[in-house]
Amino acid sequence: QVQLVESGGGLVQAGDSLRLSCAASGRAFSNYVMGWFRQAPGKEREFVAAISWSGSATSYADSVKGRFTISRDNAKNTVYLQMNSLKPEDTAVYYCAVDLTNVLRTTPEKYDVWGQGTQVTVSS
Protein backbone atom coordinates (compact mmCIF):
# COMPACT_ATOMS: atom_id res chain seq x y z
CA GLN A 1 0.00 0.00 0.00
CA VAL A 2 1.17 3.51 -0.84
CA GLN A 3 1.07 6.21 1.83
CA LEU A 4 1.12 9.88 0.81
CA VAL A 5 2.03 12.95 2.85
CA GLU A 6 1.62 16.46 1.43
CA SER A 7 3.51 19.54 2.59
CA GLY A 8 4.28 23.08 1.52
CA GLY A 9 0.94 24.79 1.91
CA GLY A 10 0.53 28.15 3.56
CA LEU A 11 -0.86 31.67 3.43
CA VAL A 12 0.39 33.83 0.57
CA GLN A 13 -0.66 36.95 -1.31
CA ALA A 14 -2.06 37.05 -4.80
CA GLY A 15 0.75 36.79 -7.33
CA ASP A 16 3.03 34.81 -5.04
CA SER A 17 4.33 31.29 -5.58
CA LEU A 18 4.28 28.08 -3.56
CA ARG A 19 5.66 24.62 -4.14
CA LEU A 20 3.75 21.68 -2.75
CA SER A 21 5.43 18.34 -2.16
CA CYS A 22 3.93 14.88 -1.80
CA ALA A 23 6.15 12.20 -0.33
CA ALA A 24 5.18 8.61 -1.01
CA SER A 25 6.13 5.46 0.84
CA GLY A 26 5.17 1.84 0.48
CA ARG A 27 4.68 0.30 -2.94
CA ALA A 28 6.83 1.18 -5.93
CA PHE A 29 6.00 4.86 -6.34
CA SER A 30 7.67 5.15 -9.71
CA ASN A 31 5.21 2.75 -11.36
CA TYR A 32 2.13 4.94 -10.99
CA VAL A 33 0.40 8.04 -12.20
CA MET A 34 0.25 10.77 -9.57
CA GLY A 35 -2.30 13.55 -9.41
CA TRP A 36 -3.01 16.76 -7.54
CA PHE A 37 -6.55 17.76 -6.66
CA ARG A 38 -8.04 20.55 -4.59
CA GLN A 39 -11.20 21.20 -2.65
CA ALA A 40 -12.49 24.61 -1.61
CA PRO A 41 -15.10 25.01 1.12
CA GLY A 42 -18.55 24.09 -0.13
CA LYS A 43 -17.22 22.81 -3.44
CA GLU A 44 -16.48 19.38 -4.87
CA ARG A 45 -12.95 18.08 -5.16
CA GLU A 46 -11.52 19.07 -8.53
CA PHE A 47 -8.64 17.96 -10.68
CA VAL A 48 -5.55 20.17 -10.83
CA ALA A 49 -2.78 18.20 -12.53
CA ALA A 50 -1.49 14.69 -13.17
CA ILE A 51 1.80 13.17 -14.28
CA SER A 52 2.68 9.81 -15.80
CA TRP A 53 5.00 7.37 -14.09
CA SER A 54 7.98 8.52 -16.14
CA GLY A 55 7.13 12.22 -16.02
CA SER A 56 6.94 12.36 -19.81
CA ALA A 57 3.20 13.08 -19.89
CA THR A 58 1.26 15.65 -17.90
CA SER A 59 -2.27 16.97 -17.78
CA TYR A 60 -3.61 20.21 -16.29
CA ALA A 61 -6.94 21.77 -15.51
CA ASP A 62 -7.63 24.78 -17.71
CA SER A 63 -7.82 26.99 -14.63
CA VAL A 64 -4.16 26.36 -13.74
CA LYS A 65 -2.59 25.80 -17.15
CA GLY A 66 0.40 28.06 -17.64
CA ARG A 67 0.65 28.85 -13.92
CA PHE A 68 1.12 25.45 -12.25
CA THR A 69 3.71 22.78 -13.06
CA ILE A 70 3.62 19.18 -11.87
CA SER A 71 6.84 17.19 -11.68
CA ARG A 72 8.20 14.13 -9.95
CA ASP A 73 11.45 12.75 -8.66
CA ASN A 74 11.16 8.98 -8.57
CA ALA A 75 14.49 8.63 -6.80
CA LYS A 76 13.03 10.64 -3.92
CA ASN A 77 9.53 9.16 -4.17
CA THR A 78 8.17 12.68 -4.37
CA VAL A 79 5.80 14.57 -6.64
CA TYR A 80 5.71 18.36 -6.71
CA LEU A 81 3.27 21.06 -7.68
CA GLN A 82 4.89 24.40 -8.44
CA MET A 83 2.22 27.09 -8.25
CA ASN A 84 3.00 30.53 -9.67
CA SER A 85 0.88 33.66 -10.05
CA LEU A 86 -1.48 32.44 -7.36
CA LYS A 87 -5.00 33.86 -7.26
CA PRO A 88 -7.53 34.02 -4.42
CA GLU A 89 -9.62 31.44 -6.28
CA ASP A 90 -6.75 28.96 -5.87
CA THR A 91 -7.53 28.85 -2.14
CA ALA A 92 -8.32 25.25 -1.19
CA VAL A 93 -7.04 22.13 0.49
CA TYR A 94 -4.69 20.45 -1.95
CA TYR A 95 -4.44 16.67 -2.09
CA CYS A 96 -2.11 14.34 -3.90
CA ALA A 97 -3.31 10.95 -5.03
CA VAL A 98 -2.05 7.86 -6.82
CA ASP A 99 -3.78 5.94 -9.60
CA LEU A 100 -2.77 2.30 -9.25
CA THR A 101 -4.06 1.51 -12.74
CA ASN A 102 -1.41 3.88 -14.12
CA VAL A 103 -3.74 5.73 -16.46
CA LEU A 104 -3.50 9.53 -16.75
CA ARG A 105 -6.98 10.56 -15.64
CA THR A 106 -8.71 13.62 -14.21
CA THR A 107 -11.58 12.05 -12.24
CA PRO A 108 -11.04 11.90 -8.47
CA GLU A 109 -13.03 8.67 -8.16
CA LYS A 110 -10.46 6.87 -10.32
CA TYR A 111 -7.62 7.51 -7.87
CA ASP A 112 -6.93 4.88 -5.26
CA VAL A 113 -4.87 6.37 -2.46
CA TRP A 114 -4.99 9.91 -1.05
CA GLY A 115 -2.92 12.05 1.24
CA GLN A 116 -4.34 14.06 4.10
CA GLY A 117 -4.15 17.39 2.27
CA THR A 118 -2.38 20.71 2.78
CA GLN A 119 -4.11 24.09 3.03
CA VAL A 120 -3.30 26.81 0.53
CA THR A 121 -4.76 30.26 1.20
CA VAL A 122 -4.26 33.13 -1.20
CA SER A 123 -5.21 36.59 0.00
CA SER A 124 -6.12 39.41 -2.36
Accessible surface in RSA format (square Angstrom, percent):
REM  Atomic radii and reference values for relative SASA: ProtOr
REM  Chains: A
REM  Algorithm: Lee & Richards
REM  Probe-radius: 1.40
REM  Slices: 20
REM RES _ NUM      All-atoms   Total-Side   Main-Chain    Non-polar    All polar
REM                ABS   REL    ABS   REL    ABS   REL    ABS   REL    ABS   REL
RES GLN A   1   125.42  70.1  94.74  69.2  30.67  73.0  41.70  88.8  83.72  63.5
RES VAL A   2     2.52   1.7   0.97   0.9   1.55   3.7   0.97   0.8   1.55   4.2
RES GLN A   3    92.10  51.5  88.51  64.7   3.59   8.5  53.79 114.5  38.32  29.1
RES LEU A   4    10.72   6.0   0.00   0.0  10.72  26.9   0.00   0.0  10.72  28.8
RES VAL A   5    89.05  58.6  87.05  78.8   2.00   4.8  87.05  75.6   2.00   5.4
RES GLU A   6     6.52   3.7   0.00   0.0   6.52  15.5   0.00   0.0   6.52   5.3
RES SER A   7    60.31  51.0  55.74  74.4   4.57  10.5  40.71  86.7  19.59  27.4
RES GLY A   8    36.83  45.4   0.00   N/A  36.83  45.4  24.89  68.3  11.94  26.7
RES GLY A   9    30.48  37.6   0.00   N/A  30.48  37.6   2.83   7.8  27.65  61.9
RES GLY A  10    29.49  36.4   0.00   N/A  29.49  36.4  29.49  80.9   0.00   0.0
RES LEU A  11   134.25  74.8 102.87  73.6  31.38  78.9 102.87  72.2  31.38  84.4
RES VAL A  12    22.16  14.6  16.15  14.6   6.00  14.5  22.16  19.3   0.00   0.0
RES GLN A  13   121.12  67.7 120.98  88.4   0.13   0.3  25.25  53.7  95.87  72.7
RES ALA A  14    49.09  45.1  27.39  42.3  21.70  49.4  27.70  39.0  21.39  56.7
RES GLY A  15    53.63  66.1   0.00   N/A  53.63  66.1  28.65  78.6  24.98  55.9
RES ASP A  16    61.54  43.1  56.64  56.4   4.90  11.6  12.93  30.4  48.61  48.5
RES SER A  17    58.38  49.3  38.09  50.8  20.29  46.7  21.84  46.5  36.54  51.2
RES LEU A  18    31.16  17.4  26.40  18.9   4.76  12.0  31.16  21.9   0.00   0.0
RES ARG A  19   131.84  55.4 115.73  59.0  16.11  38.4  26.34  36.0 105.50  63.9
RES LEU A  20     0.00   0.0   0.00   0.0   0.00   0.0   0.00   0.0   0.00   0.0
RES SER A  21    25.23  21.3  25.15  33.6   0.08   0.2  12.57  26.8  12.66  17.7
RES CYS A  22     0.00   0.0   0.00   0.0   0.00   0.0   0.00   0.0   0.00   0.0
RES ALA A  23    50.91  46.8  48.24  74.4   2.68   6.1  48.31  68.0   2.60   6.9
RES ALA A  24     8.75   8.0   0.17   0.3   8.59  19.5   0.87   1.2   7.88  20.9
RES SER A  25    59.32  50.1  55.45  74.0   3.87   8.9  45.76  97.4  13.56  19.0
RES GLY A  26    59.93  73.9   0.00   N/A  59.93  73.9  22.85  62.7  37.08  83.1
RES ARG A  27   111.75  46.9  99.22  50.6  12.52  29.8  34.33  46.9  77.41  46.9
RES ALA A  28    54.62  50.2  36.17  55.8  18.45  42.0  48.23  67.9   6.39  16.9
RES PHE A  29     5.14   2.6   1.29   0.8   3.85  10.0   2.02   1.2   3.12   8.9
RES SER A  30    38.82  32.8  37.99  50.7   0.83   1.9  13.12  27.9  25.69  36.0
RES ASN A  31    76.58  52.8  70.39  68.0   6.20  14.9  15.67  37.7  60.91  58.9
RES TYR A  32    23.79  11.1  23.79  13.5   0.00   0.0  11.36   8.5  12.43  15.3
RES VAL A  33     2.21   1.5   2.21   2.0   0.00   0.0   2.21   1.9   0.00   0.0
RES MET A  34     0.09   0.0   0.09   0.1   0.00   0.0   0.03   0.0   0.06   0.1
RES GLY A  35     0.08   0.1   0.00   N/A   0.08   0.1   0.04   0.1   0.04   0.1
RES TRP A  36     0.04   0.0   0.04   0.0   0.00   0.0   0.04   0.0   0.00   0.0
RES PHE A  37     0.00   0.0   0.00   0.0   0.00   0.0   0.00   0.0   0.00   0.0
RES ARG A  38    14.39   6.0  14.39   7.3   0.00   0.0   2.21   3.0  12.17   7.4
RES GLN A  39    57.85  32.4  53.32  39.0   4.53  10.8   9.51  20.2  48.34  36.7
RES ALA A  40    23.30  21.4  20.00  30.9   3.29   7.5  20.46  28.8   2.84   7.5
RES PRO A  41   121.32  88.4  92.75  84.5  28.58 103.9 105.43  87.0  15.90  98.8
RES GLY A  42    92.68 114.3   0.00   N/A  92.68 114.3  45.72 125.5  46.95 105.2
RES LYS A  43   144.50  70.5 132.41  81.2  12.09  28.8  83.16  74.8  61.35  65.3
RES GLU A  44   155.02  89.0 141.84 107.3  13.17  31.4  58.18 112.5  96.84  79.1
RES ARG A  45    74.59  31.3  59.19  30.2  15.39  36.7  15.33  20.9  59.26  35.9
RES GLU A  46    79.07  45.4  75.30  57.0   3.77   9.0  28.23  54.6  50.84  41.5
RES PHE A  47    23.62  11.8  15.85   9.8   7.76  20.2  15.85   9.6   7.76  22.2
RES VAL A  48     0.26   0.2   0.22   0.2   0.05   0.1   0.26   0.2   0.00   0.0
RES ALA A  49     0.00   0.0   0.00   0.0   0.00   0.0   0.00   0.0   0.00   0.0
RES ALA A  50     0.12   0.1   0.12   0.2   0.00   0.0   0.12   0.2   0.00   0.0
RES ILE A  51     4.17   2.4   4.17   3.1   0.00   0.0   4.17   3.0   0.00   0.0
RES SER A  52    15.84  13.4  15.84  21.1   0.00   0.0  15.84  33.7   0.00   0.0
RES TRP A  53   131.86  52.9 131.86  63.8   0.00   0.0 105.44  56.2  26.42  42.9
RES SER A  54    56.40  47.7  25.21  33.6  31.19  71.9  23.50  50.0  32.91  46.1
RES GLY A  55    29.06  35.8   0.00   N/A  29.06  35.8   8.41  23.1  20.65  46.3
RES SER A  56   103.35  87.3  58.82  78.5  44.53 102.6  51.82 110.3  51.53  72.2
RES ALA A  57    41.82  38.5  36.71  56.6   5.12  11.6  41.82  58.9   0.00   0.0
RES THR A  58    61.76  43.9  34.51  35.0  27.25  64.9  12.10  16.3  49.65  75.1
RES SER A  59    32.12  27.1  25.88  34.5   6.25  14.4  15.80  33.6  16.33  22.9
RES TYR A  60    46.64  21.8  33.11  18.8  13.53  35.2  27.16  20.4  19.48  24.0
RES ALA A  61    21.15  19.4  14.45  22.3   6.70  15.2  21.15  29.8   0.00   0.0
RES ASP A  62   122.62  85.9  99.61  99.1  23.01  54.4  38.35  90.3  84.27  84.0
RES SER A  63    64.63  54.6  42.22  56.4  22.41  51.6  50.16 106.8  14.47  20.3
RES VAL A  64     0.29   0.2   0.29   0.3   0.00   0.0   0.29   0.3   0.00   0.0
RES LYS A  65   121.92  59.5 101.79  62.5  20.13  47.9  63.22  56.9  58.70  62.5
RES GLY A  66    82.38 101.6   0.00   N/A  82.38 101.6  42.89 117.7  39.49  88.4
RES ARG A  67    32.10  13.5  27.50  14.0   4.60  10.9  26.39  36.1   5.70   3.5
RES PHE A  68     5.12   2.6   0.00   0.0   5.12  13.3   0.00   0.0   5.12  14.6
RES THR A  69    71.94  51.2  71.25  72.2   0.69   1.6  43.90  59.0  28.03  42.4
RES ILE A  70     5.70   3.2   0.00   0.0   5.70  13.7   0.00   0.0   5.70  15.5
RES SER A  71    48.21  40.7  47.17  63.0   1.04   2.4  33.34  71.0  14.86  20.8
RES ARG A  72    31.50  13.2   4.27   2.2  27.24  64.8   4.78   6.5  26.72  16.2
RES ASP A  73    44.76  31.4  40.68  40.5   4.08   9.6  14.50  34.1  30.26  30.2
RES ASN A  74    47.25  32.6  32.87  31.8  14.38  34.6  18.48  44.5  28.77  27.8
RES ALA A  75   102.80  94.5  56.08  86.5  46.72 106.3  68.76  96.8  34.05  90.2
RES LYS A  76   139.26  67.9 118.05  72.4  21.21  50.5  72.29  65.1  66.97  71.3
RES ASN A  77    59.08  40.7  59.08  57.1   0.00   0.0   4.93  11.9  54.15  52.3
RES THR A  78    14.69  10.4  14.69  14.9   0.00   0.0   4.97   6.7   9.72  14.7
RES VAL A  79     0.10   0.1   0.10   0.1   0.00   0.0   0.10   0.1   0.00   0.0
RES TYR A  80    30.63  14.3  30.63  17.4   0.00   0.0  17.38  13.1  13.25  16.3
RES LEU A  81     0.00   0.0   0.00   0.0   0.00   0.0   0.00   0.0   0.00   0.0
RES GLN A  82    57.39  32.1  57.20  41.8   0.19   0.5  28.16  59.9  29.23  22.2
RES MET A  83     0.00   0.0   0.00   0.0   0.00   0.0   0.00   0.0   0.00   0.0
RES ASN A  84    57.53  39.7  57.53  55.6   0.00   0.0  14.64  35.2  42.89  41.5
RES SER A  85    59.93  50.6  55.61  74.2   4.32   9.9  19.63  41.8  40.30  56.5
RES LEU A  86     2.40   1.3   0.00   0.0   2.40   6.0   0.00   0.0   2.40   6.4
RES LYS A  87    85.75  41.8  85.35  52.4   0.40   0.9  39.30  35.4  46.45  49.5
RES PRO A  88    55.48  40.4  48.27  44.0   7.21  26.2  48.61  40.1   6.86  42.7
RES GLU A  89   122.59  70.4  95.59  72.3  27.00  64.3  61.98 119.9  60.61  49.5
RES ASP A  90     0.40   0.3   0.39   0.4   0.01   0.0   0.01   0.0   0.39   0.4
RES THR A  91    35.56  25.3  32.14  32.6   3.41   8.1  30.26  40.6   5.30   8.0
RES ALA A  92     1.35   1.2   1.10   1.7   0.25   0.6   1.35   1.9   0.00   0.0
RES VAL A  93    40.07  26.4  39.91  36.1   0.16   0.4  39.91  34.7   0.16   0.4
RES TYR A  94     0.00   0.0   0.00   0.0   0.00   0.0   0.00   0.0   0.00   0.0
RES TYR A  95    33.23  15.5  33.23  18.9   0.00   0.0   8.07   6.1  25.17  31.0
RES CYS A  96     0.00   0.0   0.00   0.0   0.00   0.0   0.00   0.0   0.00   0.0
RES ALA A  97     0.00   0.0   0.00   0.0   0.00   0.0   0.00   0.0   0.00   0.0
RES VAL A  98     1.05   0.7   1.05   0.9   0.00   0.0   1.05   0.9   0.00   0.0
RES ASP A  99     0.00   0.0   0.00   0.0   0.00   0.0   0.00   0.0   0.00   0.0
RES LEU A 100    48.04  26.8  30.15  21.6  17.89  45.0  30.24  21.2  17.81  47.9
RES THR A 101    82.57  58.7  58.86  59.7  23.71  56.5  66.52  89.3  16.05  24.3
RES ASN A 102    59.29  40.9  40.22  38.9  19.07  45.9  13.43  32.3  45.86  44.3
RES VAL A 103    73.46  48.3  69.70  63.1   3.77   9.1  73.46  63.8   0.00   0.0
RES LEU A 104    62.16  34.6  35.11  25.1  27.05  68.0  35.26  24.8  26.90  72.4
RES ARG A 105    63.49  26.7  59.32  30.2   4.17   9.9  29.33  40.1  34.15  20.7
RES THR A 106    66.95  47.6  59.96  60.8   6.99  16.7  31.31  42.1  35.64  53.9
RES THR A 107    57.67  41.0  55.26  56.0   2.41   5.7  27.76  37.3  29.91  45.2
RES PRO A 108    28.93  21.1  26.58  24.2   2.35   8.6  26.94  22.2   1.99  12.4
RES GLU A 109   142.12  81.6 107.42  81.3  34.71  82.6  71.74 138.8  70.38  57.5
RES LYS A 110    99.81  48.7  92.60  56.8   7.21  17.2  41.33  37.2  58.49  62.3
RES TYR A 111    11.21   5.2   0.00   0.0  11.21  29.2   0.00   0.0  11.21  13.8
RES ASP A 112    74.07  51.9  42.27  42.1  31.80  75.2  11.75  27.7  62.32  62.2
RES VAL A 113    14.91   9.8  12.08  10.9   2.83   6.8  14.91  13.0   0.00   0.0
RES TRP A 114    70.81  28.4  46.42  22.5  24.38  57.3  36.04  19.2  34.77  56.4
RES GLY A 115     9.80  12.1   0.00   N/A   9.80  12.1   2.14   5.9   7.66  17.1
RES GLN A 116   113.45  63.4  81.87  59.8  31.58  75.2  72.25 153.8  41.19  31.2
RES GLY A 117    12.12  14.9   0.00   N/A  12.12  14.9   0.61   1.7  11.51  25.8
RES THR A 118    18.52  13.2  13.64  13.8   4.88  11.6   7.09   9.5  11.44  17.3
RES GLN A 119    86.91  48.6  77.05  56.3   9.86  23.5  49.65 105.7  37.26  28.3
RES VAL A 120     0.00   0.0   0.00   0.0   0.00   0.0   0.00   0.0   0.00   0.0
RES THR A 121    45.65  32.5  45.65  46.3   0.00   0.0  34.39  46.2  11.26  17.0
RES VAL A 122     6.74   4.4   0.00   0.0   6.74  16.2   0.00   0.0   6.74  18.3
RES SER A 123    44.61  37.7  38.01  50.7   6.60  15.2  36.54  77.8   8.07  11.3
RES SER A 124   127.93 108.1  68.19  91.0  59.73 137.6  54.80 116.7  73.13 102.4
END  Absolute sums over single chains surface
CHAIN  1 A     5993.7       4531.4       1462.2       3114.6       2879.0
END  Absolute sums over all chains
TOTAL          5993.7       4531.4       1462.2       3114.6       2879.0
